[in-house]
Amino acid sequence: MQRVSLAAQVREGVGKGTARSVRRAGQIPGILYGRGRDPRPVAVDAKAFASVIHTHAGMNVLIDLELAGNGGGGAPSVVMVKEVQRDIFRRQPIHVDFHAISLTDRMEFYVPVLLKGIAKGIAEGGIVEQHLRNVAVECLPTEIPEQFELDVTELMTGRALHASDFIMPAGVVLKTPLEQVVVAVVSPRVIEEAAPTTVVPAGGVPAAEGAPAPAEGVPASAEGAAAQAESAAPAGREGGREGGREKKKPPKRE
């Protein structure tokens, strides 16, 4: 396991204002905690931190954190990067959590998975789908594998490799469930076209395919025509004509 050194400065103040001042000075604010110690605000050089986490070990790199400033000094603390917060636009680190660890305590870590080879199922039109990009293991910090490789060359369409296919080094215990699918070769998805729907007009007679729809106000069937004619017949007027004849009023008596 790769091990590097990193200098850190103990921060006096906390809060958003102090954090912004630290970033303007080219540093990244952070926090150091773990192993029964009180959390301590720190700051590290942004460029130095970038070089630390871009090693082959990635986030699993062991760091000898050398503290300077008020409360610093003494032997370096062995830490690991627990979490990195990044700017949502520039993706630059804006805060980092350092977790102090013991090299003699077994812990759980996540190890990246690397696929090797070209699956034979691709020649049949299959598509390689990687379901897991990291697997969980338990081991000493000094025994963390840098990565696990899976050879997918013999995978045909419809076949998969599971977590049980990993070969664990001595002292490393796999914590990911053995039946978990890591990578599979699947057939391409076929999108079925929807069947055309038949529009049934109000008259109850389905319109022929490709036939123009009836114009607005024109009945779609004989029954519809009769209903339209009946509704168009003149109705009696209230207080005026009744049954098509004008109703005369009786003479007014004095």
JOURFEN-V568376 format. One record per helix or strand. SS is the DSSP state (helix for helix, strand for strand). FROM is the first residue (numbers start at 0). TO is the last residue. If there is no record, write none. Layout:
# JOURFEN-V568376
SS | FROM | TO
SS | FROM | TO
This chain:
# JOURFEN-V568376
strand | 2 | 9
helix | 15 | 23
strand | 26 | 33
strand | 36 | 44
helix | 45 | 52
helix | 57 | 59
strand | 61 | 67
strand | 76 | 85
strand | 92 | 99
strand | 105 | 115
helix | 119 | 123
strand | 126 | 129
strand | 133 | 139
helix | 140 | 142
strand | 146 | 150
strand | 159 | 161
helix | 162 | 164
strand | 172 | 173
strand | 180 | 185
strand | 199 | 199
strand | 205 | 205
helix | 221 | 231
strand | 240 | 241
strand | 244 | 245
